[in-house]
Each structure stands twice: as C-alpha cells, then as structure tokens.
Amino acid sequence: MIRADNVILPRDDAELVAFRQFYRGLVRVDCAGEPRPDLAARWAADSTDRVWTFELNDARFADGSVVTAASVVASWQRTRAAAGLSESLAVAAPDAQHVVVIFFRPARDAPLRLADPALAVGGGGTLPLATGDFAPDPVAGFGLAVPRGDSGARDPMRIVASAADPRDLLDHGADLLVTRDPAAAAYAAARPDLEVRALPWDRSYALVLPGLVTDSAVDAAALIGVAARDSLAREAVRADARAAAPPFWWTGPSACHPMSSMIGRRRARILFDRADPTARDLAERLVALAGAGRALPAAIRGALAPPLVVAGVSRTEFATAIAAGADAGYVASLPRIERLSCADVPPWPAGATAVALVETRAHLIRRRGAPPALIEGDGAVRVLRPEHAP
C-alpha cells in the first residue's frame, strides 16, 4: 500500500517506485552509480570540499511555477524531521538559481549523497506539487500518475502496490513491474512478450552485534569471510543476492547511530523486521550456524552463544530494539549507497559492531512496447514520457 503520509520519503520498494515518478532531486544516480544532473544542471565545490554550490536548471512544478533555490530549501525543511536528516550540513539559497550546501566535514562524494530519496523536491501542500514527468491525480492521489501537460490524448498511468503473486499481475496485463521474487523474474524471462532487467544492487544486510568483542586490529565488518557470505547468498536467501563487498560505509561514524549505554545482560534472540523475508532467512540461518560449533568465527560464536531464538517484529519495534541493544543480535537492512537521511538506517548503539552479510537487488519486468523507463543507481525506476526518452 502506498501511503500518502509518507510522501516524499519512501518506506519500501513500492513507495520508492511510486514517488520517483512524481518527484526529482538535485542529483540522480545512474545505473553505474555515478551522480548525474537532475533538478541541478551543474555543481562545484570550494577548495575544502565542504561548501558545494548547485545551479538549478529551468525546471517547473506541475502548476507551472519555477523551481527556485528557496523552494528546494523549503521542501527539505518540510521533510527534515521525518527523514531524520543528518545535522552535519546546512543549506542556503543565496539567489533564485543556486542552492548552497555546507558540510561540517569535507564531503568529496556530496553529489552522490545528495541523491538521497529523502531530498526529492516537491511543492507545499497535502499533495506536494510534482517536479517529475508525472503528477499525482488530484482525486486518486499517488495511485494514478498523469503526464505533465497532458491534453487528454495520452492515458494516465495506474500505480499498484500489491502483495499478490507478481506472475498474476503480469498475466493481468501489468506493463512494468518491480519485484524481488526470483520466481517471477524466471517466469517473465521465459515469455517472449516480456523482458527482464536486473536493477542495481541496492540493499546491504548486516548482523549487528552489541556484545561483540574483537581485537581492535581486526576488520570486524569482514569477520564472516567472503566464502561464508557467498554461501549465505546462494543457500540461505530466496532473493537475487551476492556476498556483501567492501567498502562498507556503515562501519564508520554515523549520525544515525545514537550514543547509548551498553546493556550488560541480553536476551538470547536475533531480531529482524518481519516485513523483510531476506532478513528472516538470514536470521534463521545464522541461528543454525551458531549452534553448529565451528561454523562461525570464534568472536561471533561468543556473541551468539546458543540457545538462541529468531523473532520478527514490526519496523518500529525493530528500530526501538536495536537502539537499545538488549538482544544478542539484529539482522539489519541498509541502503548500499550512503545517504544523508537516517530513515533507512536502523539506529544501533555506540559500541555495537555490524558484520557484513549479503547484498540484494530487485528486477524490472517490462512488457515489450511499454513506456520507456530509466533505471537509477539506488534501485528505483523512473518511467519516461516518450519525448523524454534518452
């Protein structure tokens, strides 16, 4: 279900795809992971790499008004609290065409980080004005995408978030479908009227351990070796997965991880978000490995002393529990590209260690002859009007 109260900040794959049709950011990430112009035509940094200036193009909102630097700053201010945006930056609009972003530390990768979905720009209002190729229908909302400037000659695009079997949706005529179900991708690949494209690797999974004790010289993120990570990807996960590969941005200091005291006595369980089947698969396999003696490194065996149980909780309960650190471990899903918002980063406590597991990606299934689509580096898909196709 696509929730209007989450706009502009997507909480799952469905909302990421839906909101991407309506809202653009200053920068987008291409399928190779490189930053590309979006609402900003160009950008430059000062000699310290702390102050970045973005020059806007001639974009307009759906009502025809110009997207100005002030409207970009206002949009970010509206979403700042909900997104948990890092306090490590400040923004200003010195004139109508330039947005200045000031980082408290050098940020050579600033354009890439500013492609965060939480920084997409929309106009004010309950149904924020669109900046993308499509606008939400005034009555149907985000379930119906109307082409910008449409004269009635082109049909609007219906957007559906469904828990149904993706193969049933394809059989009922869906033109574009994003899914993490490997069975649906295999089904589509066998049909001549459909084409399948793997989307970029967009999610990393880590085992967060509040009680892990290791030698300070050890790379804790890589405690589970590549061979073992590859085994988890191939055998434990019912998704398109591979062994997580460095660099792991989430091993460094992060404003998303609160400073809290460590808990002395912990519950013997591994928690995961019950809405995430990959997290469940990994948690179950890790508990099995923890009970198999030498199947895990000694440091992790010490942190996951059996008997252990696996428990799935709601997204909100998971965030609360991992911040407290009162359990043996947590299987957390993280964005593969570092972002400035904390909405997709579970807030584990200071002193906890995150051990890399696997990375996953979704697939785009497109009916031949359907509208063109742009695949973006964060795993999102942007449908293009034919005149805007590259």
C-alpha positions as CSV (number, residue, x, y, z in Angstrom):
1,M,0.0,0.0,0.0
2,I,1.3,3.5,-1.0
3,R,0.8,5.8,2.0
4,A,0.3,9.5,1.1
5,D,1.6,10.5,4.6
6,N,5.0,9.1,3.7
7,V,5.5,11.5,0.8
8,I,8.2,12.4,-0.2
9,L,10.1,9.8,1.9
10,P,9.6,6.2,0.6
11,R,9.5,3.4,3.2
12,D,9.6,0.4,0.9
13,D,10.1,-0.6,-2.8
14,A,6.5,0.3,-3.8
15,E,6.8,3.8,-2.5
16,L,10.2,4.3,-3.9
17,V,8.9,3.5,-7.4
18,A,5.7,5.5,-7.0
19,F,7.3,8.7,-5.6
20,R,10.1,8.6,-8.1
21,Q,7.5,9.2,-10.9
22,F,6.5,12.5,-9.3
23,Y,9.5,14.0,-7.5
24,R,13.1,14.7,-8.6
25,G,16.1,15.7,-6.5
26,L,19.0,18.0,-7.3
27,V,21.0,14.9,-8.4
28,R,20.2,11.4,-9.5
29,V,22.4,8.3,-9.6
30,D,22.8,6.4,-12.9
31,C,22.8,2.6,-13.2
32,A,26.6,2.7,-12.9
33,G,26.5,4.5,-9.6
34,E,27.6,7.9,-10.9
35,P,25.9,11.2,-10.0
36,R,24.0,12.9,-12.9
37,P,22.2,16.2,-13.2
38,D,18.5,16.2,-12.3
39,L,17.0,19.5,-11.0
40,A,20.5,20.8,-10.8
41,A,22.3,21.4,-14.1
42,R,25.8,21.5,-12.6
43,W,27.6,21.8,-9.3
44,A,31.0,22.7,-7.8
45,A,32.8,22.5,-4.5
46,D,35.1,25.0,-2.8
47,S,38.8,24.2,-2.1
48,T,37.8,22.5,1.2
49,D,35.2,20.2,-0.3
50,R,32.8,21.4,2.4
51,V,30.8,24.0,0.6
52,W,29.0,22.8,-2.5
53,T,27.0,25.1,-4.9
54,F,24.3,23.6,-7.1
55,E,23.0,25.6,-10.0
56,L,19.3,24.8,-10.9
57,N,18.1,24.2,-14.4
58,D,14.8,25.6,-15.7
59,A,12.6,23.0,-14.0
60,R,9.0,23.8,-13.0
61,F,6.4,22.4,-10.7
62,A,3.3,20.8,-12.0
63,D,1.4,24.0,-11.7
64,G,3.9,25.8,-14.0
65,S,5.7,27.8,-11.2
66,V,9.5,27.8,-11.3
67,V,11.5,25.5,-9.0
68,T,13.7,28.1,-7.2
69,A,16.5,27.6,-4.7
70,A,14.2,28.8,-2.0
71,S,11.6,26.2,-2.9
72,V,14.2,23.5,-2.7
73,V,15.3,24.6,0.8
74,A,11.7,24.8,1.9
75,S,11.0,21.3,0.6
76,W,14.0,19.9,2.5
77,Q,12.9,21.7,5.7
78,R,9.4,20.1,5.5
79,T,10.9,16.6,5.2
80,R,13.9,17.1,7.6
81,A,12.2,15.8,10.8
82,A,10.5,12.8,9.2
83,A,13.7,11.8,7.3
84,G,16.0,12.1,10.2
85,L,18.3,14.2,8.0
86,S,21.8,14.4,9.3
87,E,22.6,17.6,11.3
88,S,26.1,17.6,9.7
89,L,25.1,20.0,7.0
90,A,23.4,23.4,6.4
91,V,21.6,24.7,3.3
92,A,21.0,28.2,2.0
93,A,19.5,29.9,-1.1
94,P,21.7,33.0,-1.9
95,D,19.6,33.6,-5.0
96,A,16.8,32.0,-7.1
97,Q,19.1,29.7,-9.1
98,H,21.7,28.5,-6.6
99,V,21.5,26.1,-3.6
100,V,24.5,26.1,-1.3
101,V,25.1,23.0,0.9
102,I,27.6,23.3,3.7
103,F,29.1,20.2,5.2
104,F,30.8,20.3,8.6
105,R,33.4,17.9,7.3
106,P,34.9,17.5,3.8
107,A,32.5,15.7,1.5
108,R,34.0,14.7,-1.8
109,D,31.1,12.5,-2.5
110,A,28.5,15.2,-1.8
111,P,26.6,14.9,-5.2
112,L,26.2,11.1,-4.7
113,R,24.9,11.6,-1.1
114,L,22.5,14.3,-2.2
115,A,20.8,11.8,-4.5
116,D,19.1,10.5,-1.3
117,P,15.3,10.0,-2.0
118,A,14.6,12.0,1.2
119,L,15.9,15.0,-0.7
120,A,13.5,14.9,-3.6
121,V,11.8,18.2,-4.1
122,G,8.0,18.9,-4.0
123,G,5.9,22.0,-3.6
124,G,3.9,22.6,-0.4
125,G,0.6,21.1,0.4
126,T,-1.0,17.9,1.4
127,L,-0.3,16.5,-2.1
128,P,3.0,18.2,-2.8
129,L,3.4,19.7,-6.3
130,A,5.3,17.3,-8.6
131,T,8.7,18.1,-10.1
132,G,8.8,14.9,-12.2
133,D,7.4,13.9,-15.6
134,F,4.1,12.9,-14.0
135,A,1.8,14.4,-11.4
136,P,-0.4,12.6,-8.9
137,D,-4.1,12.7,-9.8
138,P,-5.9,15.3,-7.6
139,V,-8.6,12.7,-6.7
140,A,-6.8,9.3,-6.9
141,G,-3.5,10.6,-5.5
142,F,-0.4,8.5,-5.9
143,G,-2.3,5.6,-7.4
144,L,-2.7,7.5,-10.7
145,A,0.1,9.3,-12.5
146,V,-0.9,11.9,-15.0
147,P,1.6,13.0,-17.6
148,R,2.7,16.7,-17.1
149,G,1.0,18.9,-19.6
150,D,-1.3,16.1,-20.7
151,S,-4.1,17.2,-23.1
152,G,-6.2,14.1,-22.7
153,A,-4.6,12.4,-25.7
154,R,-2.4,10.2,-23.5
155,D,-3.7,7.8,-20.9
156,P,-2.6,8.3,-17.3
157,M,-0.5,5.5,-15.6
158,R,-2.0,3.4,-12.9
159,I,0.3,2.5,-10.0
160,V,-0.5,-0.5,-7.8
161,A,1.4,-1.8,-4.8
162,S,0.2,-5.4,-4.3
163,A,1.1,-8.4,-2.2
164,A,-0.3,-10.7,-4.9
165,D,1.9,-13.1,-6.8
166,P,3.7,-11.0,-9.4
167,R,3.1,-13.6,-12.0
168,D,-0.7,-13.0,-11.6
169,L,-0.1,-9.2,-12.1
170,L,1.8,-9.9,-15.3
171,D,-1.0,-12.3,-16.5
172,H,-3.5,-9.5,-15.9
173,G,-1.5,-7.1,-18.2
174,A,0.9,-5.1,-16.0
175,D,3.3,-3.2,-18.3
176,L,6.0,-2.5,-15.8
177,L,6.7,-4.5,-12.6
178,V,9.4,-4.2,-10.0
179,T,9.8,-7.4,-7.9
180,R,12.3,-9.1,-5.6
181,D,10.7,-12.5,-6.3
182,P,13.2,-14.7,-8.3
183,A,10.3,-17.0,-9.4
184,A,8.6,-14.0,-11.1
185,A,11.8,-13.0,-12.9
186,A,12.3,-16.5,-14.2
187,Y,8.6,-16.7,-15.3
188,A,8.9,-13.4,-17.2
189,A,12.2,-14.4,-18.8
190,A,10.5,-17.4,-20.4
191,R,7.9,-15.2,-22.1
192,P,8.6,-13.5,-25.4
193,D,6.3,-10.6,-24.7
194,L,8.3,-9.6,-21.5
195,E,11.8,-8.5,-20.9
196,V,13.7,-8.7,-17.6
197,R,16.4,-6.3,-16.3
198,A,18.3,-6.7,-13.1
199,L,18.3,-3.5,-11.1
200,P,21.4,-2.2,-9.3
201,W,22.5,-3.8,-6.0
202,D,20.7,-1.6,-3.6
203,R,20.5,-3.3,-0.2
204,S,23.2,-4.5,2.2
205,Y,22.4,-6.8,5.1
206,A,24.5,-6.8,8.2
207,L,24.5,-8.7,11.5
208,V,24.6,-6.0,14.2
209,L,26.1,-7.4,17.4
210,P,26.0,-5.2,20.6
211,G,28.2,-7.7,22.5
212,L,30.9,-8.5,20.0
213,V,34.4,-8.3,21.4
214,T,37.3,-8.4,18.9
215,D,40.9,-7.4,18.5
216,S,40.9,-3.8,17.6
217,A,43.1,-4.6,14.6
218,V,40.5,-7.0,13.1
219,D,38.2,-5.8,10.3
220,A,35.0,-6.6,12.2
221,A,32.8,-6.0,9.2
222,A,34.5,-8.8,7.4
223,L,34.6,-11.3,10.3
224,I,32.3,-13.6,8.2
225,G,34.6,-14.3,5.3
226,V,33.8,-13.9,1.6
227,A,33.2,-17.7,1.1
228,A,30.8,-17.8,4.0
229,R,29.0,-14.7,2.8
230,D,28.8,-16.2,-0.7
231,S,27.2,-19.3,0.9
232,L,24.6,-17.2,2.7
233,A,23.8,-15.5,-0.6
234,R,23.4,-18.8,-2.6
235,E,21.9,-21.1,0.0
236,A,20.1,-19.0,2.7
237,V,18.4,-16.2,0.8
238,R,15.4,-16.6,-1.5
239,A,16.3,-13.5,-3.5
240,D,18.8,-12.3,-6.0
241,A,21.8,-12.0,-3.7
242,R,25.6,-11.9,-3.6
243,A,28.2,-11.7,-0.9
244,A,28.5,-8.2,0.5
245,A,31.6,-6.4,-0.8
246,P,33.5,-3.5,0.7
247,P,33.7,-0.6,1.1
248,F,31.1,-0.7,3.9
249,W,30.1,2.9,4.5
250,W,28.2,2.0,7.6
251,T,31.2,0.8,9.5
252,G,32.4,4.4,10.1
253,P,31.0,7.2,12.3
254,S,27.3,7.9,11.5
255,A,24.9,10.5,12.8
256,C,22.2,7.8,12.6
257,H,23.7,5.7,15.4
258,P,22.8,7.2,18.8
259,M,25.1,7.3,21.7
260,S,23.6,5.0,24.3
261,S,24.9,2.8,27.2
262,M,25.6,-0.8,26.5
263,I,23.3,-3.4,28.2
264,G,25.0,-5.9,30.4
265,R,22.6,-8.8,30.2
266,R,20.9,-9.6,26.8
267,R,18.0,-11.6,25.6
268,A,19.1,-14.7,23.7
269,R,17.4,-13.9,20.4
270,I,18.2,-12.4,17.0
271,L,15.6,-9.9,15.8
272,F,14.6,-8.9,12.3
273,D,12.0,-6.8,10.6
274,R,9.2,-9.2,10.0
275,A,8.2,-7.5,6.7
276,D,11.6,-8.4,5.2
277,P,11.8,-12.0,4.1
278,T,15.6,-11.8,3.3
279,A,16.3,-10.6,6.9
280,R,14.2,-13.5,8.2
281,D,16.1,-16.1,6.0
282,L,19.5,-14.7,7.2
283,A,18.5,-14.7,10.9
284,E,17.3,-18.3,10.7
285,R,20.5,-19.4,9.0
286,L,22.7,-17.6,11.5
287,V,21.0,-19.2,14.4
288,A,21.5,-22.6,12.8
289,L,25.2,-21.8,12.2
290,A,25.6,-20.6,15.8
291,G,24.5,-24.0,17.0
292,A,26.9,-25.8,14.7
293,G,30.1,-25.3,16.6
294,R,32.9,-24.0,14.4
295,A,30.7,-22.8,11.5
296,L,31.2,-19.2,12.6
297,P,34.3,-17.3,13.7
298,A,35.0,-17.6,17.4
299,A,34.3,-13.9,18.1
300,I,30.8,-14.2,16.7
301,R,30.2,-17.6,18.4
302,G,30.9,-15.8,21.7
303,A,28.4,-13.1,20.9
304,L,25.7,-15.6,19.7
305,A,26.0,-18.3,22.4
306,P,23.1,-20.8,21.9
307,P,20.4,-21.4,22.7
308,L,19.0,-18.6,20.5
309,V,15.6,-17.9,19.1
310,V,14.7,-15.9,16.0
311,A,12.0,-13.2,16.3
312,G,10.4,-11.0,13.7
313,V,8.9,-7.6,14.9
314,S,7.4,-4.5,13.3
315,R,9.7,-1.9,11.7
316,T,9.1,0.5,14.6
317,E,9.7,-2.2,17.2
318,F,12.9,-3.2,15.4
319,A,14.3,0.3,15.4
320,T,13.5,0.7,19.1
321,A,15.1,-2.7,20.0
322,I,18.3,-2.2,18.0
323,A,18.8,1.2,19.5
324,A,18.6,-0.3,23.0
325,G,20.9,-3.2,22.1
326,A,19.3,-5.6,24.6
327,D,19.4,-8.6,22.3
328,A,22.1,-10.9,21.1
329,G,22.0,-9.7,17.5
330,Y,20.0,-8.0,14.8
331,V,19.8,-8.6,11.0
332,A,19.5,-5.1,9.6
333,S,18.8,-3.9,6.0
334,L,20.9,-0.9,4.9
335,P,20.9,1.2,1.8
336,R,24.0,0.2,-0.2
337,I,24.7,3.9,-1.1
338,E,25.4,6.2,1.8
339,R,22.6,8.7,2.4
340,L,22.1,11.9,4.3
341,S,18.9,10.7,5.9
342,C,18.6,8.1,8.7
343,A,15.1,6.8,7.7
344,D,16.6,3.6,6.2
345,V,19.4,3.2,8.7
346,P,18.5,1.3,11.9
347,P,19.9,3.3,14.9
348,W,22.2,0.8,16.6
349,P,24.0,1.9,19.8
350,A,27.6,3.1,20.1
351,G,30.0,0.2,20.6
352,A,27.9,-2.3,18.5
353,T,29.6,-3.9,15.5
354,A,28.0,-4.6,12.1
355,V,29.2,-7.7,10.3
356,A,28.6,-7.7,6.6
357,L,26.4,-10.5,5.2
358,V,24.9,-10.1,1.7
359,E,23.6,-7.6,-0.9
360,T,20.4,-7.9,-2.8
361,R,18.6,-6.3,-5.8
362,A,15.2,-6.3,-7.5
363,H,14.3,-6.9,-11.1
364,L,12.3,-4.8,-13.6
365,I,9.9,-6.7,-15.8
366,R,8.7,-4.7,-18.8
367,R,6.2,-5.6,-21.4
368,R,7.6,-5.1,-24.9
369,G,6.1,-1.8,-26.3
370,A,5.5,-0.4,-22.8
371,P,6.7,3.1,-21.9
372,P,10.5,3.6,-21.7
373,A,12.0,3.5,-18.2
374,L,15.2,4.9,-16.7
375,I,17.0,2.6,-14.3
376,E,18.6,4.5,-11.5
377,G,21.5,3.6,-9.2
378,D,19.5,3.4,-6.0
379,G,17.4,0.6,-7.4
380,A,14.5,2.9,-8.5
381,V,12.8,3.0,-11.9
382,R,11.6,6.2,-13.5
383,V,9.0,5.9,-16.3
384,L,9.7,8.4,-19.0
385,R,7.3,10.1,-21.4
386,P,8.3,9.1,-24.9
387,E,9.5,12.7,-25.7
388,H,11.9,12.5,-22.7
389,A,13.3,9.1,-23.5
390,P,17.1,9.1,-24.0
